[in-house]
Amino acid sequence: MVNLEQVKTMIQTKLPDAQVKVQDLTGGGDHLEAIVVSSEFEGKTRVKQHQLVYGALQEAMATEAIHALALKTYTPDAWKAVSQAG
């Protein structure tokens, strides 16, 4: 099992400019949600954005240290729009 800070670090290693928020959805530590905001997502489809994040977490996912991950990805502009709307 990995802790939330480790997940954040793994993502930021692959996407250094990323703002990352990780939370445990069930309290068990293996069903997580991550919100990732990065300029690396500019011009990429949602699928490509998610692939970048999953690439950063590949080892943790393969060993089932992370069993499930709900992922929300945003460009900085999209995040700004969502944040202002909410």
PDB file of N, CA, C and O in Angstrom, chain B, residues numbered from 101:
ATOM      1  N   MET B 101       0.843  -1.176   0.000  1.00  0.00           N
ATOM      2  CA  MET B 101       0.000   0.000   0.000  1.00  0.00           C
ATOM      3  C   MET B 101       0.893   1.245   0.000  1.00  0.00           C
ATOM      4  O   MET B 101       1.971   1.252   0.594  1.00  0.00           O
ATOM      5  N   VAL B 102       0.428   2.283  -0.669  1.00  0.00           N
ATOM      6  CA  VAL B 102       1.158   3.545  -0.698  1.00  0.00           C
ATOM      7  C   VAL B 102       0.339   4.603   0.030  1.00  0.00           C
ATOM      8  O   VAL B 102      -0.888   4.524   0.090  1.00  0.00           O
ATOM      9  N   ASN B 103       1.033   5.592   0.580  1.00  0.00           N
ATOM     10  CA  ASN B 103       0.270   6.657   1.225  1.00  0.00           C
ATOM     11  C   ASN B 103      -0.017   7.766   0.214  1.00  0.00           C
ATOM     12  O   ASN B 103       0.548   7.784  -0.880  1.00  0.00           O
ATOM     13  N   LEU B 104      -0.893   8.682   0.588  1.00  0.00           N
ATOM     14  CA  LEU B 104      -1.353   9.720  -0.327  1.00  0.00           C
ATOM     15  C   LEU B 104      -0.205  10.622  -0.786  1.00  0.00           C
ATOM     16  O   LEU B 104      -0.170  11.047  -1.941  1.00  0.00           O
ATOM     17  N   GLU B 105       0.718  10.909   0.105  1.00  0.00           N
ATOM     18  CA  GLU B 105       1.855  11.764  -0.246  1.00  0.00           C
ATOM     19  C   GLU B 105       2.760  11.074  -1.276  1.00  0.00           C
ATOM     20  O   GLU B 105       3.313  11.732  -2.158  1.00  0.00           O
ATOM     21  N   GLN B 106       2.908   9.754  -1.162  1.00  0.00           N
ATOM     22  CA  GLN B 106       3.711   9.009  -2.134  1.00  0.00           C
ATOM     23  C   GLN B 106       3.074   9.064  -3.523  1.00  0.00           C
ATOM     24  O   GLN B 106       3.773   9.211  -4.526  1.00  0.00           O
ATOM     25  N   VAL B 107       1.764   8.948  -3.575  1.00  0.00           N
ATOM     26  CA  VAL B 107       1.057   9.029  -4.852  1.00  0.00           C
ATOM     27  C   VAL B 107       1.271  10.406  -5.467  1.00  0.00           C
ATOM     28  O   VAL B 107       1.567  10.522  -6.656  1.00  0.00           O
ATOM     29  N   LYS B 108       1.122  11.437  -4.661  1.00  0.00           N
ATOM     30  CA  LYS B 108       1.335  12.810  -5.139  1.00  0.00           C
ATOM     31  C   LYS B 108       2.752  12.969  -5.687  1.00  0.00           C
ATOM     32  O   LYS B 108       2.940  13.550  -6.756  1.00  0.00           O
ATOM     33  N   THR B 109       3.737  12.464  -4.973  1.00  0.00           N
ATOM     34  CA  THR B 109       5.131  12.557  -5.400  1.00  0.00           C
ATOM     35  C   THR B 109       5.371  11.813  -6.711  1.00  0.00           C
ATOM     36  O   THR B 109       6.082  12.311  -7.584  1.00  0.00           O
ATOM     37  N   MET B 110       4.786  10.628  -6.856  1.00  0.00           N
ATOM     38  CA  MET B 110       4.943   9.860  -8.092  1.00  0.00           C
ATOM     39  C   MET B 110       4.407  10.641  -9.286  1.00  0.00           C
ATOM     40  O   MET B 110       5.037  10.686 -10.342  1.00  0.00           O
ATOM     41  N   ILE B 111       3.245  11.252  -9.110  1.00  0.00           N
ATOM     42  CA  ILE B 111       2.642  12.032 -10.200  1.00  0.00           C
ATOM     43  C   ILE B 111       3.511  13.250 -10.515  1.00  0.00           C
ATOM     44  O   ILE B 111       3.749  13.559 -11.683  1.00  0.00           O
ATOM     45  N   GLN B 112       3.980  13.934  -9.486  1.00  0.00           N
ATOM     46  CA  GLN B 112       4.776  15.144  -9.703  1.00  0.00           C
ATOM     47  C   GLN B 112       6.165  14.828 -10.270  1.00  0.00           C
ATOM     48  O   GLN B 112       6.789  15.700 -10.875  1.00  0.00           O
ATOM     49  N   THR B 113       6.651  13.620 -10.090  1.00  0.00           N
ATOM     50  CA  THR B 113       7.914  13.216 -10.702  1.00  0.00           C
ATOM     51  C   THR B 113       7.751  13.167 -12.218  1.00  0.00           C
ATOM     52  O   THR B 113       8.641  13.585 -12.959  1.00  0.00           O
ATOM     53  N   LYS B 114       6.613  12.656 -12.672  1.00  0.00           N
ATOM     54  CA  LYS B 114       6.326  12.552 -14.112  1.00  0.00           C
ATOM     55  C   LYS B 114       5.854  13.891 -14.688  1.00  0.00           C
ATOM     56  O   LYS B 114       6.156  14.219 -15.835  1.00  0.00           O
ATOM     57  N   LEU B 115       5.113  14.658 -13.884  1.00  0.00           N
ATOM     58  CA  LEU B 115       4.554  15.943 -14.310  1.00  0.00           C
ATOM     59  C   LEU B 115       4.981  17.005 -13.296  1.00  0.00           C
ATOM     60  O   LEU B 115       4.205  17.355 -12.407  1.00  0.00           O
ATOM     61  N   PRO B 116       6.202  17.518 -13.420  1.00  0.00           N
ATOM     62  CA  PRO B 116       6.774  18.394 -12.385  1.00  0.00           C
ATOM     63  C   PRO B 116       5.959  19.649 -12.062  1.00  0.00           C
ATOM     64  O   PRO B 116       6.016  20.145 -10.937  1.00  0.00           O
ATOM     65  N   ASP B 117       5.204  20.168 -13.033  1.00  0.00           N
ATOM     66  CA  ASP B 117       4.445  21.387 -12.768  1.00  0.00           C
ATOM     67  C   ASP B 117       3.064  21.108 -12.167  1.00  0.00           C
ATOM     68  O   ASP B 117       2.312  22.039 -11.880  1.00  0.00           O
ATOM     69  N   ALA B 118       2.735  19.844 -11.980  1.00  0.00           N
ATOM     70  CA  ALA B 118       1.373  19.471 -11.588  1.00  0.00           C
ATOM     71  C   ALA B 118       1.018  19.905 -10.171  1.00  0.00           C
ATOM     72  O   ALA B 118       1.817  19.821  -9.239  1.00  0.00           O
ATOM     73  N   GLN B 119      -0.216  20.370 -10.061  1.00  0.00           N
ATOM     74  CA  GLN B 119      -0.839  20.535  -8.753  1.00  0.00           C
ATOM     75  C   GLN B 119      -1.649  19.254  -8.556  1.00  0.00           C
ATOM     76  O   GLN B 119      -2.449  18.881  -9.414  1.00  0.00           O
ATOM     77  N   VAL B 120      -1.442  18.598  -7.446  1.00  0.00           N
ATOM     78  CA  VAL B 120      -2.052  17.288  -7.232  1.00  0.00           C
ATOM     79  C   VAL B 120      -2.750  17.246  -5.882  1.00  0.00           C
ATOM     80  O   VAL B 120      -2.188  17.640  -4.860  1.00  0.00           O
ATOM     81  N   LYS B 121      -3.982  16.762  -5.899  1.00  0.00           N
ATOM     82  CA  LYS B 121      -4.710  16.512  -4.654  1.00  0.00           C
ATOM     83  C   LYS B 121      -5.145  15.049  -4.696  1.00  0.00           C
ATOM     84  O   LYS B 121      -5.826  14.623  -5.629  1.00  0.00           O
ATOM     85  N   VAL B 122      -4.746  14.285  -3.678  1.00  0.00           N
ATOM     86  CA  VAL B 122      -5.090  12.865  -3.616  1.00  0.00           C
ATOM     87  C   VAL B 122      -5.883  12.629  -2.343  1.00  0.00           C
ATOM     88  O   VAL B 122      -5.526  13.121  -1.272  1.00  0.00           O
ATOM     89  N   GLN B 123      -6.972  11.864  -2.472  1.00  0.00           N
ATOM     90  CA  GLN B 123      -7.724  11.505  -1.272  1.00  0.00           C
ATOM     91  C   GLN B 123      -8.100  10.032  -1.311  1.00  0.00           C
ATOM     92  O   GLN B 123      -8.227   9.426  -2.376  1.00  0.00           O
ATOM     93  N   ASP B 124      -8.271   9.488  -0.145  1.00  0.00           N
ATOM     94  CA  ASP B 124      -8.646   8.090   0.048  1.00  0.00           C
ATOM     95  C   ASP B 124     -10.165   8.025   0.074  1.00  0.00           C
ATOM     96  O   ASP B 124     -10.797   8.626   0.943  1.00  0.00           O
ATOM     97  N   LEU B 125     -10.752   7.306  -0.865  1.00  0.00           N
ATOM     98  CA  LEU B 125     -12.209   7.266  -0.972  1.00  0.00           C
ATOM     99  C   LEU B 125     -12.874   6.335   0.032  1.00  0.00           C
ATOM    100  O   LEU B 125     -14.030   6.547   0.398  1.00  0.00           O
ATOM    101  N   THR B 126     -12.159   5.305   0.482  1.00  0.00           N
ATOM    102  CA  THR B 126     -12.796   4.294   1.327  1.00  0.00           C
ATOM    103  C   THR B 126     -12.200   4.179   2.724  1.00  0.00           C
ATOM    104  O   THR B 126     -12.778   3.528   3.594  1.00  0.00           O
ATOM    105  N   GLY B 127     -11.056   4.802   2.942  1.00  0.00           N
ATOM    106  CA  GLY B 127     -10.380   4.667   4.224  1.00  0.00           C
ATOM    107  C   GLY B 127      -9.444   3.475   4.281  1.00  0.00           C
ATOM    108  O   GLY B 127      -8.718   3.296   5.259  1.00  0.00           O
ATOM    109  N   GLY B 128      -9.458   2.653   3.227  1.00  0.00           N
ATOM    110  CA  GLY B 128      -8.596   1.477   3.194  1.00  0.00           C
ATOM    111  C   GLY B 128      -7.240   1.725   2.563  1.00  0.00           C
ATOM    112  O   GLY B 128      -6.346   0.884   2.655  1.00  0.00           O
ATOM    113  N   GLY B 129      -7.084   2.875   1.923  1.00  0.00           N
ATOM    114  CA  GLY B 129      -5.796   3.238   1.355  1.00  0.00           C
ATOM    115  C   GLY B 129      -5.529   2.728  -0.044  1.00  0.00           C
ATOM    116  O   GLY B 129      -4.477   3.030  -0.607  1.00  0.00           O
ATOM    117  N   ASP B 130      -6.451   1.955  -0.635  1.00  0.00           N
ATOM    118  CA  ASP B 130      -6.173   1.437  -1.972  1.00  0.00           C
ATOM    119  C   ASP B 130      -7.190   1.880  -3.025  1.00  0.00           C
ATOM    120  O   ASP B 130      -7.028   1.570  -4.205  1.00  0.00           O
ATOM    121  N   HIS B 131      -8.235   2.599  -2.613  1.00  0.00           N
ATOM    122  CA  HIS B 131      -9.206   3.187  -3.535  1.00  0.00           C
ATOM    123  C   HIS B 131      -9.072   4.701  -3.412  1.00  0.00           C
ATOM    124  O   HIS B 131      -9.530   5.309  -2.445  1.00  0.00           O
ATOM    125  N   LEU B 132      -8.432   5.292  -4.419  1.00  0.00           N
ATOM    126  CA  LEU B 132      -8.046   6.688  -4.319  1.00  0.00           C
ATOM    127  C   LEU B 132      -8.708   7.539  -5.397  1.00  0.00           C
ATOM    128  O   LEU B 132      -9.169   7.035  -6.421  1.00  0.00           O
ATOM    129  N   GLU B 133      -8.742   8.836  -5.138  1.00  0.00           N
ATOM    130  CA  GLU B 133      -9.134   9.810  -6.142  1.00  0.00           C
ATOM    131  C   GLU B 133      -8.018  10.839  -6.244  1.00  0.00           C
ATOM    132  O   GLU B 133      -7.510  11.319  -5.231  1.00  0.00           O
ATOM    133  N   ALA B 134      -7.642  11.172  -7.469  1.00  0.00           N
ATOM    134  CA  ALA B 134      -6.615  12.191  -7.686  1.00  0.00           C
ATOM    135  C   ALA B 134      -7.160  13.257  -8.626  1.00  0.00           C
ATOM    136  O   ALA B 134      -7.758  12.957  -9.659  1.00  0.00           O
ATOM    137  N   ILE B 135      -6.939  14.497  -8.245  1.00  0.00           N
ATOM    138  CA  ILE B 135      -7.211  15.636  -9.113  1.00  0.00           C
ATOM    139  C   ILE B 135      -5.850  16.187  -9.499  1.00  0.00           C
ATOM    140  O   ILE B 135      -5.045  16.544  -8.639  1.00  0.00           O
ATOM    141  N   VAL B 136      -5.599  16.254 -10.799  1.00  0.00           N
ATOM    142  CA  VAL B 136      -4.291  16.669 -11.297  1.00  0.00           C
ATOM    143  C   VAL B 136      -4.482  17.826 -12.278  1.00  0.00           C
ATOM    144  O   VAL B 136      -5.238  17.724 -13.244  1.00  0.00           O
ATOM    145  N   VAL B 137      -3.787  18.914 -12.010  1.00  0.00           N
ATOM    146  CA  VAL B 137      -3.811  20.095 -12.875  1.00  0.00           C
ATOM    147  C   VAL B 137      -2.398  20.294 -13.411  1.00  0.00           C
ATOM    148  O   VAL B 137      -1.451  20.449 -12.640  1.00  0.00           O
ATOM    149  N   SER B 138      -2.259  20.288 -14.739  1.00  0.00           N
ATOM    150  CA  SER B 138      -0.923  20.426 -15.333  1.00  0.00           C
ATOM    151  C   SER B 138      -1.006  21.061 -16.714  1.00  0.00           C
ATOM    152  O   SER B 138      -1.927  20.791 -17.485  1.00  0.00           O
ATOM    153  N   SER B 139      -0.040  21.900 -17.008  1.00  0.00           N
ATOM    154  CA  SER B 139       0.052  22.480 -18.356  1.00  0.00           C
ATOM    155  C   SER B 139       0.442  21.419 -19.382  1.00  0.00           C
ATOM    156  O   SER B 139       0.264  21.626 -20.583  1.00  0.00           O
ATOM    157  N   GLU B 140       0.971  20.290 -18.923  1.00  0.00           N
ATOM    158  CA  GLU B 140       1.307  19.174 -19.823  1.00  0.00           C
ATOM    159  C   GLU B 140       0.071  18.622 -20.524  1.00  0.00           C
ATOM    160  O   GLU B 140       0.189  17.952 -21.549  1.00  0.00           O
ATOM    161  N   PHE B 141      -1.111  18.897 -19.981  1.00  0.00           N
ATOM    162  CA  PHE B 141      -2.351  18.384 -20.555  1.00  0.00           C
ATOM    163  C   PHE B 141      -2.867  19.232 -21.717  1.00  0.00           C
ATOM    164  O   PHE B 141      -3.789  18.826 -22.424  1.00  0.00           O
ATOM    165  N   GLU B 142      -2.269  20.413 -21.913  1.00  0.00           N
ATOM    166  CA  GLU B 142      -2.711  21.306 -22.990  1.00  0.00           C
ATOM    167  C   GLU B 142      -2.701  20.574 -24.327  1.00  0.00           C
ATOM    168  O   GLU B 142      -1.702  19.956 -24.695  1.00  0.00           O
ATOM    169  N   GLY B 143      -3.816  20.646 -25.053  1.00  0.00           N
ATOM    170  CA  GLY B 143      -3.896  20.060 -26.391  1.00  0.00           C
ATOM    171  C   GLY B 143      -4.024  18.552 -26.427  1.00  0.00           C
ATOM    172  O   GLY B 143      -4.030  17.961 -27.507  1.00  0.00           O
ATOM    173  N   LYS B 144      -4.127  17.912 -25.265  1.00  0.00           N
ATOM    174  CA  LYS B 144      -4.244  16.450 -25.216  1.00  0.00           C
ATOM    175  C   LYS B 144      -5.684  16.064 -24.867  1.00  0.00           C
ATOM    176  O   LYS B 144      -6.374  16.765 -24.127  1.00  0.00           O
ATOM    177  N   THR B 145      -6.111  14.934 -25.419  1.00  0.00           N
ATOM    178  CA  THR B 145      -7.439  14.425 -25.079  1.00  0.00           C
ATOM    179  C   THR B 145      -7.454  13.975 -23.622  1.00  0.00           C
ATOM    180  O   THR B 145      -6.399  13.789 -23.015  1.00  0.00           O
ATOM    181  N   ARG B 146      -8.619  13.805 -23.077  1.00  0.00           N
ATOM    182  CA  ARG B 146      -8.756  13.321 -21.703  1.00  0.00           C
ATOM    183  C   ARG B 146      -8.061  11.970 -21.548  1.00  0.00           C
ATOM    184  O   ARG B 146      -7.416  11.716 -20.531  1.00  0.00           O
ATOM    185  N   VAL B 147      -8.189  11.108 -22.550  1.00  0.00           N
ATOM    186  CA  VAL B 147      -7.547   9.793 -22.501  1.00  0.00           C
ATOM    187  C   VAL B 147      -6.029   9.952 -22.397  1.00  0.00           C
ATOM    188  O   VAL B 147      -5.392   9.291 -21.577  1.00  0.00           O
ATOM    189  N   LYS B 148      -5.451  10.816 -23.218  1.00  0.00           N
ATOM    190  CA  LYS B 148      -3.995  11.034 -23.184  1.00  0.00           C
ATOM    191  C   LYS B 148      -3.562  11.632 -21.847  1.00  0.00           C
ATOM    192  O   LYS B 148      -2.503  11.286 -21.323  1.00  0.00           O
ATOM    193  N   GLN B 149      -4.381  12.528 -21.295  1.00  0.00           N
ATOM    194  CA  GLN B 149      -4.084  13.107 -19.982  1.00  0.00           C
ATOM    195  C   GLN B 149      -4.029  12.012 -18.928  1.00  0.00           C
ATOM    196  O   GLN B 149      -3.098  11.957 -18.125  1.00  0.00           O
ATOM    197  N   HIS B 150      -5.024  11.149 -18.936  1.00  0.00           N
ATOM    198  CA  HIS B 150      -5.079  10.062 -17.960  1.00  0.00           C
ATOM    199  C   HIS B 150      -3.920   9.097 -18.147  1.00  0.00           C
ATOM    200  O   HIS B 150      -3.370   8.586 -17.172  1.00  0.00           O
ATOM    201  N   GLN B 151      -3.544   8.846 -19.405  1.00  0.00           N
ATOM    202  CA  GLN B 151      -2.422   7.941 -19.664  1.00  0.00           C
ATOM    203  C   GLN B 151      -1.126   8.491 -19.069  1.00  0.00           C
ATOM    204  O   GLN B 151      -0.300   7.727 -18.568  1.00  0.00           O
ATOM    205  N   LEU B 152      -0.946   9.805 -19.122  1.00  0.00           N
ATOM    206  CA  LEU B 152       0.245  10.399 -18.509  1.00  0.00           C
ATOM    207  C   LEU B 152       0.279  10.124 -17.008  1.00  0.00           C
ATOM    208  O   LEU B 152       1.321   9.766 -16.458  1.00  0.00           O
ATOM    209  N   VAL B 153      -0.863  10.294 -16.353  1.00  0.00           N
ATOM    210  CA  VAL B 153      -0.920  10.080 -14.905  1.00  0.00           C
ATOM    211  C   VAL B 153      -0.760   8.593 -14.572  1.00  0.00           C
ATOM    212  O   VAL B 153      -0.012   8.233 -13.663  1.00  0.00           O
ATOM    213  N   TYR B 154      -1.462   7.741 -15.310  1.00  0.00           N
ATOM    214  CA  TYR B 154      -1.324   6.303 -15.062  1.00  0.00           C
ATOM    215  C   TYR B 154       0.107   5.836 -15.296  1.00  0.00           C
ATOM    216  O   TYR B 154       0.581   4.928 -14.614  1.00  0.00           O
ATOM    217  N   GLY B 155       0.797   6.446 -16.252  1.00  0.00           N
ATOM    218  CA  GLY B 155       2.199   6.115 -16.499  1.00  0.00           C
ATOM    219  C   GLY B 155       3.054   6.383 -15.273  1.00  0.00           C
ATOM    220  O   GLY B 155       3.981   5.629 -14.973  1.00  0.00           O
ATOM    221  N   ALA B 156       2.738   7.459 -14.569  1.00  0.00           N
ATOM    222  CA  ALA B 156       3.484   7.800 -13.355  1.00  0.00           C
ATOM    223  C   ALA B 156       3.213   6.804 -12.226  1.00  0.00           C
ATOM    224  O   ALA B 156       4.046   6.612 -11.340  1.00  0.00           O
ATOM    225  N   LEU B 157       2.050   6.183 -12.271  1.00  0.00           N
ATOM    226  CA  LEU B 157       1.630   5.286 -11.185  1.00  0.00           C
ATOM    227  C   LEU B 157       1.668   3.816 -11.600  1.00  0.00           C
ATOM    228  O   LEU B 157       1.137   2.953 -10.900  1.00  0.00           O
ATOM    229  N   GLN B 158       2.289   3.542 -12.726  1.00  0.00           N
ATOM    230  CA  GLN B 158       2.258   2.202 -13.304  1.00  0.00           C
ATOM    231  C   GLN B 158       2.696   1.112 -12.329  1.00  0.00           C
ATOM    232  O   GLN B 158       2.027   0.085 -12.211  1.00  0.00           O
ATOM    233  N   GLU B 159       3.795   1.322 -11.641  1.00  0.00           N
ATOM    234  CA  GLU B 159       4.299   0.291 -10.733  1.00  0.00           C
ATOM    235  C   GLU B 159       3.347   0.059  -9.564  1.00  0.00           C
ATOM    236  O   GLU B 159       3.074  -1.084  -9.196  1.00  0.00           O
ATOM    237  N   ALA B 160       2.841   1.149  -8.980  1.00  0.00           N
ATOM    238  CA  ALA B 160       1.917   1.018  -7.849  1.00  0.00           C
ATOM    239  C   ALA B 160       0.616   0.341  -8.270  1.00  0.00           C
ATOM    240  O   ALA B 160       0.016  -0.402  -7.493  1.00  0.00           O
ATOM    241  N   MET B 161       0.184   0.600  -9.501  1.00  0.00           N
ATOM    242  CA  MET B 161      -1.041  -0.037 -10.005  1.00  0.00           C
ATOM    243  C   MET B 161      -0.777  -1.525 -10.297  1.00  0.00           C
ATOM    244  O   MET B 161      -1.619  -2.378 -10.016  1.00  0.00           O
ATOM    245  N   ALA B 162       0.396  -1.821 -10.861  1.00  0.00           N
ATOM    246  CA  ALA B 162       0.720  -3.205 -11.229  1.00  0.00           C
ATOM    247  C   ALA B 162       0.827  -4.106 -10.005  1.00  0.00           C
ATOM    248  O   ALA B 162       0.449  -5.276 -10.056  1.00  0.00           O
ATOM    249  N   THR B 163       1.342  -3.563  -8.905  1.00  0.00           N
ATOM    250  CA  THR B 163       1.487  -4.357  -7.686  1.00  0.00           C
ATOM    251  C   THR B 163       0.232  -4.310  -6.823  1.00  0.00           C
ATOM    252  O   THR B 163       0.184  -4.907  -5.748  1.00  0.00           O
ATOM    253  N   GLU B 164      -0.781  -3.597  -7.303  1.00  0.00           N
ATOM    254  CA  GLU B 164      -2.052  -3.412  -6.607  1.00  0.00           C
ATOM    255  C   GLU B 164      -1.898  -2.682  -5.281  1.00  0.00           C
ATOM    256  O   GLU B 164      -2.750  -2.800  -4.400  1.00  0.00           O
ATOM    257  N   ALA B 165      -0.800  -1.918  -5.136  1.00  0.00           N
ATOM    258  CA  ALA B 165      -0.689  -1.007  -3.996  1.00  0.00           C
ATOM    259  C   ALA B 165      -1.805   0.030  -4.109  1.00  0.00           C
ATOM    260  O   ALA B 165      -2.332   0.519  -3.109  1.00  0.00           O
ATOM    261  N   ILE B 166      -2.147   0.347  -5.359  1.00  0.00           N
ATOM    262  CA  ILE B 166      -3.347   1.141  -5.647  1.00  0.00           C
ATOM    263  C   ILE B 166      -4.273   0.208  -6.404  1.00  0.00           C
ATOM    264  O   ILE B 166      -3.953  -0.228  -7.510  1.00  0.00           O
ATOM    265  N   HIS B 167      -5.398  -0.095  -5.825  1.00  0.00           N
ATOM    266  CA  HIS B 167      -6.340  -1.027  -6.448  1.00  0.00           C
ATOM    267  C   HIS B 167      -7.248  -0.297  -7.435  1.00  0.00           C
ATOM    268  O   HIS B 167      -7.542  -0.808  -8.515  1.00  0.00           O
ATOM    269  N   ALA B 168      -7.688   0.897  -7.055  1.00  0.00           N
ATOM    270  CA  ALA B 168      -8.592   1.674  -7.902  1.00  0.00           C
ATOM    271  C   ALA B 168      -8.245   3.154  -7.778  1.00  0.00           C
ATOM    272  O   ALA B 168      -7.906   3.646  -6.702  1.00  0.00           O
ATOM    273  N   LEU B 169      -8.339   3.853  -8.919  1.00  0.00           N
ATOM    274  CA  LEU B 169      -8.018   5.269  -8.933  1.00  0.00           C
ATOM    275  C   LEU B 169      -9.057   6.012  -9.755  1.00  0.00           C
ATOM    276  O   LEU B 169      -9.196   5.779 -10.956  1.00  0.00           O
ATOM    277  N   ALA B 170      -9.781   6.904  -9.103  1.00  0.00           N
ATOM    278  CA  ALA B 170     -10.666   7.829  -9.809  1.00  0.00           C
ATOM    279  C   ALA B 170      -9.809   9.035 -10.154  1.00  0.00           C
ATOM    280  O   ALA B 170      -9.146   9.600  -9.284  1.00  0.00           O
ATOM    281  N   LEU B 171      -9.821   9.426 -11.409  1.00  0.00           N
ATOM    282  CA  LEU B 171      -8.890  10.445 -11.873  1.00  0.00           C
ATOM    283  C   LEU B 171      -9.633  11.583 -12.549  1.00  0.00           C
ATOM    284  O   LEU B 171     -10.493  11.370 -13.404  1.00  0.00           O
ATOM    285  N   LYS B 172      -9.281  12.801 -12.144  1.00  0.00           N
ATOM    286  CA  LYS B 172      -9.803  14.000 -12.783  1.00  0.00           C
ATOM    287  C   LYS B 172      -8.604  14.837 -13.193  1.00  0.00           C
ATOM    288  O   LYS B 172      -7.776  15.200 -12.358  1.00  0.00           O
ATOM    289  N   THR B 173      -8.513  15.142 -14.481  1.00  0.00           N
ATOM    290  CA  THR B 173      -7.381  15.913 -14.986  1.00  0.00           C
ATOM    291  C   THR B 173      -7.876  17.203 -15.611  1.00  0.00           C
ATOM    292  O   THR B 173      -8.934  17.248 -16.239  1.00  0.00           O
ATOM    293  N   TYR B 174      -7.079  18.259 -15.420  1.00  0.00           N
ATOM    294  CA  TYR B 174      -7.443  19.578 -15.925  1.00  0.00           C
ATOM    295  C   TYR B 174      -6.201  20.318 -16.403  1.00  0.00           C
ATOM    296  O   TYR B 174      -5.118  20.157 -15.840  1.00  0.00           O
ATOM    297  N   THR B 175      -6.361  21.126 -17.438  1.00  0.00           N
ATOM    298  CA  THR B 175      -5.338  22.112 -17.762  1.00  0.00           C
ATOM    299  C   THR B 175      -5.508  23.250 -16.757  1.00  0.00           C
ATOM    300  O   THR B 175      -6.560  23.347 -16.124  1.00  0.00           O
ATOM    301  N   PRO B 176      -4.509  24.110 -16.593  1.00  0.00           N
ATOM    302  CA  PRO B 176      -4.675  25.224 -15.651  1.00  0.00           C
ATOM    303  C   PRO B 176      -5.897  26.098 -15.971  1.00  0.00           C
ATOM    304  O   PRO B 176      -6.604  26.520 -15.056  1.00  0.00           O
ATOM    305  N   ASP B 177      -6.150  26.372 -17.250  1.00  0.00           N
ATOM    306  CA  ASP B 177      -7.312  27.187 -17.622  1.00  0.00           C
ATOM    307  C   ASP B 177      -8.625  26.489 -17.294  1.00  0.00           C
ATOM    308  O   ASP B 177      -9.559  27.110 -16.786  1.00  0.00           O
ATOM    309  N   ALA B 178      -8.688  25.184 -17.589  1.00  0.00           N
ATOM    310  CA  ALA B 178      -9.905  24.418 -17.290  1.00  0.00           C
ATOM    311  C   ALA B 178     -10.135  24.359 -15.782  1.00  0.00           C
ATOM    312  O   ALA B 178     -11.274  24.467 -15.328  1.00  0.00           O
ATOM    313  N   TRP B 179      -9.069  24.188 -15.001  1.00  0.00           N
ATOM    314  CA  TRP B 179      -9.188  24.154 -13.542  1.00  0.00           C
ATOM    315  C   TRP B 179      -9.686  25.490 -13.008  1.00  0.00           C
ATOM    316  O   TRP B 179     -10.518  25.541 -12.102  1.00  0.00           O
ATOM    317  N   LYS B 180      -9.169  26.559 -13.577  1.00  0.00           N
ATOM    318  CA  LYS B 180      -9.601  27.893 -13.159  1.00  0.00           C
ATOM    319  C   LYS B 180     -11.091  28.064 -13.401  1.00  0.00           C
ATOM    320  O   LYS B 180     -11.806  28.587 -12.546  1.00  0.00           O
ATOM    321  N   ALA B 181     -11.563  27.625 -14.566  1.00  0.00           N
ATOM    322  CA  ALA B 181     -12.980  27.724 -14.897  1.00  0.00           C
ATOM    323  C   ALA B 181     -13.841  26.879 -13.958  1.00  0.00           C
ATOM    324  O   ALA B 181     -14.894  27.329 -13.504  1.00  0.00           O
ATOM    325  N   VAL B 182     -13.397  25.668 -13.670  1.00  0.00           N
ATOM    326  CA  VAL B 182     -14.136  24.778 -12.760  1.00  0.00           C
ATOM    327  C   VAL B 182     -14.145  25.344 -11.343  1.00  0.00           C
ATOM    328  O   VAL B 182     -15.173  25.320 -10.666  1.00  0.00           O
ATOM    329  N   SER B 183     -13.010  25.849 -10.903  1.00  0.00           N
ATOM    330  CA  SER B 183     -12.900  26.394  -9.554  1.00  0.00           C
ATOM    331  C   SER B 183     -13.787  27.617  -9.359  1.00  0.00           C
ATOM    332  O   SER B 183     -14.383  27.795  -8.297  1.00  0.00           O
ATOM    333  N   GLN B 184     -13.872  28.455 -10.378  1.00  0.00           N
ATOM    334  CA  GLN B 184     -14.700  29.658 -10.287  1.00  0.00           C
ATOM    335  C   GLN B 184     -16.181  29.317 -10.356  1.00  0.00           C
ATOM    336  O   GLN B 184     -17.004  30.010  -9.758  1.00  0.00           O
ATOM    337  N   ALA B 185     -16.531  28.243 -11.088  1.00  0.00           N
ATOM    338  CA  ALA B 185     -17.918  27.849 -11.225  1.00  0.00           C
ATOM    339  C   ALA B 185     -18.450  27.221  -9.932  1.00  0.00           C
ATOM    340  O   ALA B 185     -19.638  27.314  -9.624  1.00  0.00           O
ATOM    341  N   GLY B 186     -17.548  26.582  -9.184  1.00  0.00           N
ATOM    342  CA  GLY B 186     -17.966  25.851  -7.985  1.00  0.00           C
ATOM    343  C   GLY B 186     -17.969  26.732  -6.820  1.00  0.00           C
ATOM    344  O   GLY B 186     -18.294  26.295  -5.716  1.00  0.00           O
TER     345      GLY B 186
END
